[in-house]
Amino acid sequence: MTIPLAATLIFQWRAFGNPLQTAYTLSWQEWGPHGPDFALKYFWNNFRTYLFTLPEFMTRFPWVRFPPYGQSIWWMSPFFLGIFLPRIGLRWVREFLPSILLIALFYNFYWWSGFAQYGTRYVQDAYPLLIPVALSAFTRDGEGWPRALRWLLLLAFAFNAYGAWVMLANPQ
């Protein structure tokens, strides 16, 4: 992990004069200046978004309004609740957890949580690491957890499909 990180930071430093400045942010200046790409001041907004932000339910069509700054990762994909039920006794699960936590922590300091889009797209880079750990919960022995997680996965799919449809059918 350190070699790709070092290469990225060196490239950004040589190309932009700042190792924490990204080409992505430079290309989207129409949103206006926002300061550095990474800073402590972004933490609380992103932390709330990634862990707690829920959609607003309405009494008229489309019945659900999604905040423009993203959704909670747990609401967007209830499947990932399975990461709280891993087989921590397995070595590979223990080895995945530090990477997952570091990536999730890193995105809490990014300047925005995914402006004007459905879901928390910036933190989705961590999904490939979350999936194997979450899948391990589906094989746990216990009272109803495998069945409950399968239903949560179906709910996540239905919720995301509906959210994408609403966002595409009603462009702002």
N, C-alpha and C positions, 0 to 999 in steps of 0.2 A: 504494500500500500504506500510506502514512503517514496519509492522510486517514481511512480506516476504522479504523486502529489508534488514532489520536488520538481519534476519536469514541467508540470502545469504552472507552478508558481514562477519558475525561471522564465518560461515563455511569456507569461503575462507581464512580468517585470521588464523584460527586454522589449516587448511589443508596445506596452502601454505606459511604462514608467512606474507601475505600481503592481506588485504581485497579487493584490486582492481585487484589481480591476479586471472585469471580464469583457470580452467582445460582445457578448449577449447584451449586457447592460448598455454599452456604448451604442448599440444599434437601435435601442428603443428610447431615444431621448425625447420623443414626443410626449412622454408621460411627465416630462419636466425633470429638473435636477432633483436628486434625492439624497445626495451625500455619498458616503462610502458604501460599497456593496455589502460589507460586513461590519456590524457595530453592535455594541451592547444595547443601544436604544431600541433595536428591533425585536429584542427577545420576548417581551411580554405579549405583544400583539401576535407574534407567530406562535408562541407557546399556547395561547388561548385558542387560536385558529386550529392548530394541529390536534389539540386534545378535547376541546369543548364546543366549538362552533356548530350549531345546529341550523337547519333550514327553518324558515318561518312558514307555518301552515296557515292558509287563508280559506275563506268561505266561498271564494269564486275561482274560476279557472285561471291559472293552471293548478290551483290549490296548494302549491308549494312555491316559495320564493327562496332562491339560493343566494346567500351573501356573495358579493363580487370578489371578496378576498379569499374565498375557499371554504372548505368544509372540514370538520374533524375527520381525521383518518379513520376513526372508529365508526363514525356514522357513514362515511363514504364506502367503507369496506368492513362490515362487521366480521368478516372472515378473519381479520387480523386480531380479533379478541383472542384467537387461539394462541397467540404468542405468550399469553399469561398462563397457559396450561402446558408448557413444554415439558419434555422429559429432561429435566435439568441434569439427571444422572448420566445422560449420554454425552460423551466427549464433544462430538460435533456440534451439539446444541450449545454447550458452554463456550465453544470457540466462536460461534456466530454472534452471540449476545454483545460482546464489546464493540464489534463493528457496527451492529445495528444501532446501539446507543450513541456511538460517536457520530454516525451519519445523521441521525435524528437531531442530536444536539447541535451539530454544525448548521443545519438549516434553520434553527431558531434564531440565528444571528444574521441571516440574509435579509436584504433590504425590503423584501416583500414576500408574501406567502403564495403568490400566483395570482396576480391582478386580473380581474375581469375574466375569470375562467371557472369552470366547474371542477371542484375538487382541489386537492393540495398537490398540484403537479410537481412542485419542486422536491417534495419529500418522497416522491415516487421512485427516485433512484435507490431508495432503501428497500423497495419491495422485493427485489430478487433475493435479498438476505432474509427478509421476513417470511417469505413463502415456505421454505423448508422447515423453519421452526414452527410456523403455524400448522403445517401439515402434520407435524409430529403429534399435535394434540388430537387429531382425528383418530389416532390409533390408541389413544389412552383407554385403559380399562376404567370403568366407573359408571355411575348412574346417569345415563342419558347424554353425556357430553358429546360423543361422536354424532348422535342424531341432532342435538341442538346446534352444533357447529355446521352441520350440513344445511340446516334450515337458515342459519345466519348467512351462509354463503349464497343461497338462493335469494334471500332478502337483499343482500348486497348487490347481486346482479340485477335484480328487478329495480332497485332504487337507482342504481347508476344508469340503467337504460332509460328510465323515466326522466331522470335529471338531464341526461344528454338530449333527449327528445324535446323537453321543455326549452332548454337553452337554444337548440337549433331552430325550433319552430317559432320562437318569439325573440328574434334578434333585437338587441337594444339599440 
